[in-house]
Amino acid sequence: GCGPGTITVGLARAVAPGDAVGIEVVPDVLVGAREHATSEGVTNLRFEEASVYALPYADASFDVAHAHQVLQHLTKPVDASREIYRVLAPGGLFATRDADYQTMIAWPREPEIDHWRDLYHAVAARNEADPDAGRQLPAWLREAGFTDLQVGGTAVVFADPDGTRNWGYSWAERTLES
């Protein structure tokens, strides 16, 4: 789920001269990701259309896999994690991060943000996904076969009107445009 490729470009820079691959199921999104990589001059990166449930790669073919805000959108995050486990080389690293929207707070409270969070939870539930995936990551990963977990968490607090507004508007834009 590389989306627009911004994080993947940064990862490709970090592993250069090694290679990086970004996958996405939405072909139109890949067009923008490729354009972004080209505009940044990153050449050790390729973007491919693929599903995390059926990765088109051999067993043990990657040293590192990264998923940022991906598992929360999936109906079967354990199955996806098993597939990632399959393509990781022995001793490979799976770095994943997902939100837990129920823990995100803003002050002053904005009824519109509370309404959006309720709506986002309802849509995710209808899609059999979970916007509060962050709290479930360790259990999902253990079920998928991962054993050596290092788990951390961050509480997100928007403590001023400008920060709250920025977060709210960015989600409004994603909701309407993506």
Secondary structure, DSSP 8 states (H G I E B T S, - for coil): --TTSHHHHHHHHHHTTS-EEEEES-HHHHHHHHHHHHHTT--SEEEEE--TTS-SS-TT-EEEEEEES-GGG-S-HHHHHHHHHHHEEEEEEEEEE---GGG-EESS--HHHHHHHHHHHHHHHHTT--TTGGGGHHHHHHHHT--S--------EE-SHHHHHHHHHHHHHHHHH-
